[in-house]
């Protein structure tokens, strides 16, 4: 069968639901993790603990999570991006 026909049949029958649910769950977990990092930085700032290197490491983690979320959304890695 034609690849496009197979994809169409699979979508009609809902075969993609598990994959979609799994990627959404992974995306949601990464969002929660990024929110936790942001909260950690806010707490440290409010207590006067933040130094440049600590803030840099937290921001690097947040940027990494954003990159991972983009990777999940696109479904492929493009080193040019």
C-alpha positions as CSV (number, residue, x, y, z in Angstrom):
1,X,0.0,0.0,0.0
2,X,0.9,3.6,-0.5
3,X,2.6,5.2,2.6
4,X,0.1,8.0,2.6
5,X,-2.8,5.6,2.6
6,X,-1.3,3.6,5.5
7,X,-0.9,6.8,7.5
8,X,-4.5,7.9,6.7
9,X,-5.9,4.5,7.8
10,X,-3.8,4.5,11.0
11,X,-5.0,8.0,11.9
12,X,-8.7,7.0,11.2
13,X,-8.3,4.0,13.5
14,X,-6.6,6.0,16.3
15,X,-3.2,4.1,16.2
16,X,-1.4,7.4,16.9
17,X,-3.2,8.2,20.1
18,X,-0.6,6.5,22.3
19,X,2.3,8.2,20.7
20,X,0.6,11.6,20.9
21,X,-0.3,11.0,24.6
22,X,3.3,10.0,25.3
23,X,4.8,13.0,23.7
24,X,2.3,15.3,25.4
25,X,3.2,13.7,28.7
26,X,6.9,14.2,28.1
27,X,6.3,17.8,27.1
28,X,4.3,18.4,30.2
29,X,7.0,16.9,32.5
30,X,9.6,19.1,30.9
31,X,7.4,22.1,31.4
32,X,7.0,21.2,35.1
33,X,10.8,20.8,35.4
34,X,11.5,24.2,33.8
35,X,8.9,25.8,36.1
36,X,10.7,24.2,39.1
37,X,14.1,25.6,37.9
38,X,12.5,29.1,37.6
39,X,11.0,28.8,41.0
40,X,14.3,27.7,42.5
41,X,16.0,30.8,40.9
42,X,13.3,33.1,42.3
43,X,13.7,31.6,45.8
44,X,17.4,32.0,45.6
45,X,17.1,35.6,44.4
46,X,14.6,36.5,47.1
47,X,17.1,35.2,49.7
48,X,20.0,36.9,48.2
49,X,21.8,33.7,47.3
50,X,22.1,34.1,43.5
51,X,25.6,34.5,42.2
52,X,26.4,34.8,38.5
53,X,27.6,31.2,38.1
54,X,24.5,29.8,39.9
55,X,22.1,31.9,37.8
56,X,24.1,30.9,34.7
57,X,23.7,27.2,35.4
58,X,20.0,27.5,36.2
59,X,19.4,29.4,33.0
60,X,21.4,26.9,31.0
61,X,19.1,24.2,32.4
62,X,16.0,26.1,31.4
63,X,17.4,26.6,27.9
64,X,18.2,22.9,27.6
65,X,14.6,22.0,28.7
66,X,13.2,24.5,26.0
67,X,15.5,22.8,23.4
68,X,14.2,19.3,24.5
69,X,10.6,20.5,24.2
70,X,11.3,21.8,20.7
71,X,12.8,18.4,19.8
72,X,9.8,16.6,21.1
73,X,7.4,18.9,19.1
74,X,9.3,18.6,15.8
75,X,10.0,14.9,16.2
76,X,13.5,15.2,14.7
77,X,16.9,16.7,15.4
78,X,18.2,19.4,13.1
79,X,21.8,20.5,14.0
80,X,21.4,23.7,12.0
81,X,18.6,25.0,14.2
